[in-house]
Structures are given as structure tokens and as C-alpha cells.
């Protein structure tokens, strides 16, 4: 059976992040979920099948959160919470690495 190692690595990383007890994690949990029955366990915006990776790709190609939310019928606050949680996690990890 073919194994998608990139998806497995992303799923494992997100699960580890979601299990950590940080401010960024708490915000991210409110916006993102990982469910093996939804998109094979790839991280998605909570309550949707829209992946975190797709959200980030769309944000890079548009004028921002409002446009992506409108284009794909997503909650703009969920997108903002995902971005805020990810940025806090990156800052928290950078502080640990110093």
C-alpha cells in the first residue's frame, strides 16, 4: 500500500502541536482539527473539509482573509484564529530554541 509520508509527517506534527499546552495551541485548537475520517487526518479548519495547507496557499494568492472566506464560504474568524495560533506557536518555539 502506498504511504503518503509528507501527509503523515504533517499530521504527526499537528497532533504533537495540538497536544502541547501553550497559548498558541489553545487558539489553534479552536480553529483546526485533525480527524482520520476527514481528509485522511490532514489538518482542516474546524467544521470544514478545507485544509490548513489549502488555506495558507489561498491566502498567499489573494488579498487576505476576507477574500478567502468569501470565496470558499468559510468563517473569517476561524482563519484568523488559525493564523494567530500558528504565529504564536512559531514564536513560542523560537523562544525555546534561543
Buried (B, 14 or more C-beta within 10 A) or exposed (E): EEEEEEBEEBBEEBEEBBEEEBEBBEBBBBBBBBEEEBBEBBBBBBEBEBBBEBBBEBBEEBEEBEBBBEEBEBBBEBBBBBBBBBEBBEEBEEEEEE
